[in-house]
């Protein structure tokens, strides 16, 4: 089978950002928001009892609007990702931001009206046909709680309007700066995405080091611009929290992820208590490279011993490998992945002009997804491809639920993706024919664990410290860089010979406006997926049904309730997190044993 390396966007809106159909859809979105505003203004909660047909109609209209936002924004972002020089995309995203502010004003009125329901009225709502749909009552209760924190209608309107050219604009400004990053490597002009892949994956240590020096320099050169962006983006967020009576900047990201602070603390405490194992792994890997300590750019470099030829996969081979191994756990998951490849939902071509990184985005109006990445053929990139397909499958199994019950948070979103990645990583390891190949694949698998337990921990420490200081003052780029360096040293237990001080500038996740603290959910999802993976391996044949049921519950209960219902565990206790870490430690132990003979 020959699968396309470029995605099909014309089936969504033909003609890219100049698409007449896109223009029509954007106009319809604006008119639908105005219509919803009129409907909500006329809606009287007390007069809608006992069946709440009016509220059901409002939620149906809101779902269509939110689907329209997702469809158009996903498309425009996809065009922009594949061509960072597309200026029209930025303009259209600005239009959507304006519409989004209008919609948020309208939706705020709905939430405030829900707070006016008496206890008797709410009791009637709980018995209404609307609340009998999966997850709807839980989600309505969330809206009611959010409504209690809202300011007056005029005040919320002002904040949302100011956010367009403030909060949202600073996030967009980051993309504009990144588009100007071009790394001149030995006469070759590399985009940020191309440079990153070669810097972390090239088997030649000299190439990695040279590219890393260039990489650091390019981000450092623009550090003042990134510092302005980060200061004002998070400054706006902190002021917004303060206006709503929120003093703890972790309150909102925790509520967004539907998890308790005790759960987050239990997770990080368990990881911190097990750091030495992963420090030992990094040190051993550095020794295999002929160094005493690990350098930042070498963390994801392949370990190639005994003249091993690193396993490479063409895109077609990667597709078949993923589909075949998904099928062992879930035929529905495998069939979905095949559909994604056959229908060209994936942008994987390695070429200049693309943004760095990878992601999956949903298109609810056509019930599809699109996956973006730059594919180079390594085992890591096969795992990335599987990761994004896991995201897409998660969305796929949610399409038949009420729209309000499809909004799962980032931490559980990372569960499906990491589970898919684990399937592929273990499948590759089982096929290893020699110790050298097994060492290579164990290292590849461990790169994810190191990212979760060390790199992302550093991101969390950095963001936590940055927010605390930003509450008091605007930070210079030198101060931000120092915070990043200190966070990395703490997370890595001061075990590296070289760090990435300007990581804060190069990492998109720090500049995302709609999801605060875009880091710890990855680690949560990674360890949560470990529990699911262990459950799958012990399953008596009904895993697929149970797994899909778990995914369908991800937007309609807290993460603690989700874990209790489907896995029978308490996330606020260290036992669950330690069990996941112990699974990873087994891989480290095997890696250390297999590499003993290679240390002089």
N, C-alpha and C positions, 0 to 999 in steps of 0.2 A: 504493500500500500504506500502511495506517495502522498504524504500530508503536506499541506501548505505551511510555510514558515511565516506567512503574513496573514493577518486576520481579515475577515470579511466584515466591513462596517457598512457597506452600501445596502445590505439587507435591512439595516436599521433605519438610516436616513441616507439615501443616495446623494452623492455630491459633496460629502464632507461638510465643512462649516458653511459652505455656500448653498447647502441643500434647501430647496423651497419647502420640502416637507418638514424640515426642522424648524423653519421660520413659522410655519403654520402651527406646529405643535407648541411652540413657545407662546404664540399669541393666544392659543386655546388655554394654556396654563394660566396666563394672566386673567383671562375672563372667568375661568373656573374659581380662582381665588376670590374675585369680586362677588361671584354668586354665593360662595360659601359664607362670605362675610355677612351678606344679607340674611341668609338662612339662620346663622347663629344669632344674629342680632334679634331676630323675631322669636327665637326658641325660648320657651319658658319651662325650665326643668320641672317645676311643681305641677304644671299643667300637662306634662307628658306621661304621667303615671296612668295605669300601672305597667303598660307594655313598652313604653319608651320608644315608640316607633319613630318619633322625631329625632331622637339621638341616634338611632340606627341609621337613619337617612344621612345625618351629618357625618357619621363615621364612614359611610360608604362613599360620600362625596370627597371626604378628606383622603381616603385611600387612593382614589383616582388621581388626586392632585399630587400626592406623595409619589405615586408611581410615575407620574409625568416628570416630576423633578428628577427621580432616579434615572429614568430613561434618557432624558436629555443631557443631564450632567455626566452620566457615564459615557455617553457618546462623545460629547465635546472633550472631555478629559482624555478619552482614548485617542482622539485625533491629535490632541496636543502632546500626548506622551510619545506617539510615534513620530511626531515632527515638532520638535521644541521651538522651531522658528515660525510656527503658524500663529501669527498675531491675531487673527480673527477669533481664535479659540479663547484668548484672554478676554476679548470684548464680550463674547457670548457668556462666558462664565461670570462676568460682571453683571450682565443682565439677569442671570439666574440668582445671583446674590441679592439683587434688588427685589426680585420676586419672593425670594426666601424670607426676607425681612417682612414683606407684606403678609406672607402666609403665617409667619410666627406671630404677628400681631393678631391675626384672626384666631389662631389656635389658642393663644393666650386667653382670649375672651371665652372660649369653650371651657378651658380649665378653670377659669374663675367662676363660671356659672355652675360647674360641677360642685364647687365648694359651697354653693348656696343650698344644696339639697339637705333637708333635715335628716335625722337618723331614720325616721320612718320612711322618708322618700328613698334613702339609700337602701334600706331593707327591701323596698319594693323593686328597686333596680336589680338587686341580687337575685330576685325570683323571675325577672323578665326573660323572655326568650333570647334576647340579645346576650345576656350574661351567661347563658348556657353553652355558648360557643367556646371552643378551646382557648383558654388563656385570657378571654376578653375581660372578665371581672378583675383579674390581677392587674391588667394594663390600665383599666379605668381607675383603679385605686391609686396606681402610680400617678396618673394625670391629676387626680384630686389632690394628692400630696404636693405635687409641683405647683398646683394652683394656689395653695396656701402660702407659698413663698413669693408669689408675684407682687409687684408694686401696682400702682394704679394703671389703668389702661393708657393714659397719656404718657406716663413715665416709661412704661415698657415700650411704647411706640418710639419714643425718642432714642432709647438705648438701641433698639433694633435698627433704626435708621442710621445712627452714628456708626454702628458696627460695619456697615457696608464699606465706608471709606476709612474705617479704623481697623477693627478686628479682622474682618475678612480680607481687607485689602493688604494688610501686612503679611498674611498667609500667602496670598497670591504673589506678593512682591518677592517672596523667597523663590518661587518658581522662575520669576524673571531673572533674578541674579544667577541662578543655577544654569539657565539657558546660555549664559555668557561664558560658562566654564568650558574651556577647551585646552587640553593638555598636549603640548608639543613634545612627542617622544621620538627621538632619533629621526626627526624630519616628518613624522607621521602625526597628523592631527587626530586626537582621540576625544570622543565625547566623554562625559563623566562616567557614563555606564560602561563604555568600553575600557576605559582606564582602570576602573575599579575591578572588573573581572580579571584583567591581566595582572594587576597589582597583587591580588589575593590568590590567584590560581596558577600563575606561571610556574613551571617546575624549576626554573633557573632563579636561584636566590639573588643573584646580581641584578636581574631584571626586576624582581619584586622590590628590592631596596631602592633602585634608581627611580622606579615609578612612584614608590611611596614618598620619596623626597620631593618629587615633582607635585604629587598629590597634596601633600601638606603645604607646600609653597603656594599653590594655586588657591587653596581655601584661606590660607593666612593673608594673602594679598587682598582679599575681599572681606576680611574679618570685621572691619568697622561697619560695613554695610549689613553683614549678618547680625552684628551686635545690635544695631538700630532695630532691625526687624524683630529679633527675639525679645528685646526689651519692651517694645511697644505692643507686640502681640500678647505677651504674658501680662504686661502692665494693664492692658484693657481687660483681660480676663480677671485679674485680681480686683480691679475696681468694680467690675460687674458683680463679683462675689460679695464684696463689701456692701454694695448697695442693696443686695438681697439678704443681708444679715448672715452671710456665710463667712466665718472667720478661718476655718480649717480648709486650706486649699485642696486637701485630699477628699473632702466630703463629696464634692461633685463627681470626680472620677470614680469613686467607690460606688456612689449611687448609680452612675451610668452603667457600671459593670455588675450591678445588682449583687454586691458582695460586702461583707462586713470587714471592718478594719482588723478585727482579730484574725480573719482568714489571711489577709495580706501579711500581717506580722508573723503569723505561724509559718507561712511559706518562706519568707526571707530569713527567719531565724533558723529554719532547717537547712537552708542553703548555706548560710554563714557557718554553721556548725560542721559542714562537710567540705569546706574549701580546700583543705590540704590535699585531698585526693586529686582534685583538678589542677592544683598547682603542680603536683608531682607529674601529672600527665603532660602538662605544658613544658615542664623542664625536660622530661624524657624526650619529647618531640624535638625540642631545641637541640638536645644532644645528638639526635639522629641527623640533624642538619649541621653538626659540627660546631655548635655554639653552646655556651654555658647556660644562657637564658633565652627565653623566647622573645622575638621582636614582634611588634604589633602586626606587621604585614605578613608574617609567616604563619599566623594562627590557622589560616584556611588553606595554606599551601599543601600540596599532596606529599605524602611520605612514600617515596619510591626507593625500594631496596632490592638488592640482588639483581640489578639490571631489569627490574620489572617494567614492562610496558603498561602504563596506566590504561585501565579500561576506558574506552571512549564509546559513546553512543551517538549514532546519527539521530536526527530528530525522529525519523520513522522507527528506529530501533527503540528509542526511549518511549515512544507512544505504545508500542506493542508490549514492552516490558511492564509499563505501568498498568495497562489494561489487564494483562495476564495475571498480575499479582493482586490487583484490586479484586479480581474475580474469585480469589481464594477466600476472601472475607465477605464480599457482598457482590453478587452478580448484578444487582441494580446499579451499584457504584461503577462497576466495570462497563456496563452498557452506556451509562451516562458519559463516562470518559471517552468512549469510542465516538459517541455523538459529537462531543466537543471537538475532537480531532477532525472528524469527517466534515463537519459544518464550518470549519475554519474559524473557530472562536478564539484562536491563540495567535498572538503576535510574538514571534520568537526570533526573528531574523537579527543577525549580528551585523549592524551597520551604523554609520555615523548619524547624528541628528536625533537620536532617541534619548529620552531621559533615563537616568540610572534606576536600578531597582526593579521590583516586580510587584504585581498586585492582581487581584481578581475583582471585577465590578459586575454588579447585577443589572439586568434589564427586565424589570418586572412586567412591562407591557407586552413584551414578546416572550416572556418566561425563558430567558436565555442569560448567559453570562459571557464576559470577555476576559481573557487572561493576557497580561502584558509581562514580558520578560525579554532578556537578551540571552539566547541559548548558544552555548559554546561546545557542548558535547561531553562535559565532565559528569561524573557521578553526582556531584553536588547540584548541578543544574537539572539533572533528572529528578532529584529530590525536590528541588524548587518547583518544578513543573507539577509534580504530584501534590505538593503543598497547595498550590493555587487551585488545582482541580478539586481538592478537598473542600476548599471554600465554596467553589461553584456547586458541588454536590449538596452542601448544606443549604444553600439558597434553593436548590431544586426541590428538596423534600418539603420545603415550607410553602411553596406556591399556593397550595389549596387551603391554607389557613386564613382566617380573617387578617386583613392588612395590619391591624393594630397589634396582632400577635406574631408578626413576622420580624419585629425589630429586635433581634438578638444583639447582645453587646459584644464588644471586641474580645473579651477574655474567653467566652465560650465559642466565638467564631474561630479563634485560633485552635480550639480543640479538634474540630473536624479536619483542618488543614494539617496539623501536626500528626494526627493519627494516620492520615494518608501518606505523609512523609515517612513515618516509621515503617509502614508496610513495605515501601520501596527500599529503604535502607537495609532492613533485615533480609529482604529477598536477595539483594545484591551480595550481602555477606555470606548467605548460605550457599551461594554458587561459587565462592572462592575455591580455587584449586591448589594454591600454595600458601605457605605462611606469609610470604611477601605480599601476596594479593590480599590476604586476610588483614594484615597490618594496615595496608592502604585503605581498605574499606572500613575497618574499625575507626581509623582516624577520621575518615569522611563522616561517619556517623557521629563521632564525638564532637565534631565542629559545631553541631547544633546544640549539644549540651553545654559546651564552653560559651557559646553565644548567650544561652539562657541564664546560666549561673554566674557568668563573669561580665560579659559585655553589657547585657541588659540590666544586670544589677548596677553596673557603673552608670548607666543612663538614669536609672531610678534615683540613685544617690545624687547625681548631678542635678536632676530636675528638682528634687526635694530641696537641696541646698540653694539652688538658683531662686526658686520661689520664695524661700525664707528671706533671702537678701533683697530680692526685687520688691518685697513689701516695704522695704525701707529706703531704697534708692535705685537709680539707674546704674547699671554696671557697665564698665568699659569692656572692650573686647579682650584686653589683657586679663581683667579680673574673671571674665567668663572662662577664658582659656585655662586659668589657674584652677578654677572650680572643676573643670573637666579633667584636668590632670590629676588632681587630688582624688576625684571619684574613681578614676581608673586604677590608681594605685591602691585604694582601699578595696575595691572589688576584686582585683587580681592579687591581693595580698602582697603588693610590691614585688611581684615575681618576674616582671618583664624587664628586658634590657632597653626597650624603646617603646614609647607610648604614642598615642595619636591625639595631641593636645587640641587640634582644631576639629575633632570629631563632631563637636557641637554645631559647627558650621556646615559640615558635609551631610548631616543626617536629617533627612526630610521630616522624620517623626517628631522632631522638636517644634516644628512649624505648622502642624496641622491644627486648624481652628476648631473643627467640630468635635474632636475627641481629645480631652485633656489627659496628660500623662500616658502618652501612647507608647508605653514600654512594658510595664509589669503584666499586662494581659498576655503577652507572648509567653512569659515564663509560666504563668498560671495555666495557659492552654497546653503548654508542653507537658507539664507534670500531670495535669488532669487527663490528657490523652494517654499517658503512661498507664493510668488506672484502667482506662477503657481498653487499651491494647492487651493488658494482662487478662482482663475479663473476656476479651474475644478469644484468646488462646485457650481458655478453660471452658468455652461455650460448648453446649451440647447440640449445636446445630441451629439454634434460633437467634444467633447473634444479629443477623441483618435486621430482623424485625425490631429487636430491642434497641439496636443502635439508631435506627431511624426514629423510633419513638423518643429516644433521648434528645436527638437533634431537634425534633419538633416541639419539645418542651423548653428549649433554650431561651425563648423570649417571653415565657409566661410564668416564671417562678424565679426566686433568687438562686444564686449558684449553690448556696448551702442546701436549699431544698432539692435542687436538681441532683446533687451528689448523693443526698440521703435517699431519694426516691429510686434512682437508677443504679447506684453503686453501693448503697448502704454504708456510707462513710461520713465522718464529721470533719469538715474542712477547717474548722477552727482549732483542731488538735494537730500536733506535729506528726502523729503516726502515719497519716495518709501521705504527707509530703515526703517523709523519710522513706516510705516504701517505694515511691517513684525514684528517689535519688539512689536507693540501693540497687535498683535495676540498672541504672547508668553506671554505677560503680563496678558492676560485674564486667562491663565492657572495658573499663579502665584496667581492671585487674588482668583481663585477658591480653590487652594491648601491652601491658608492662611485662608479662611473662613471655610473650612472643618476641619482644624486642630486646630482652636481656642479652642475647648473644651478639647484638649489634652495637653494644656500648663498649668502647675500648677502655 
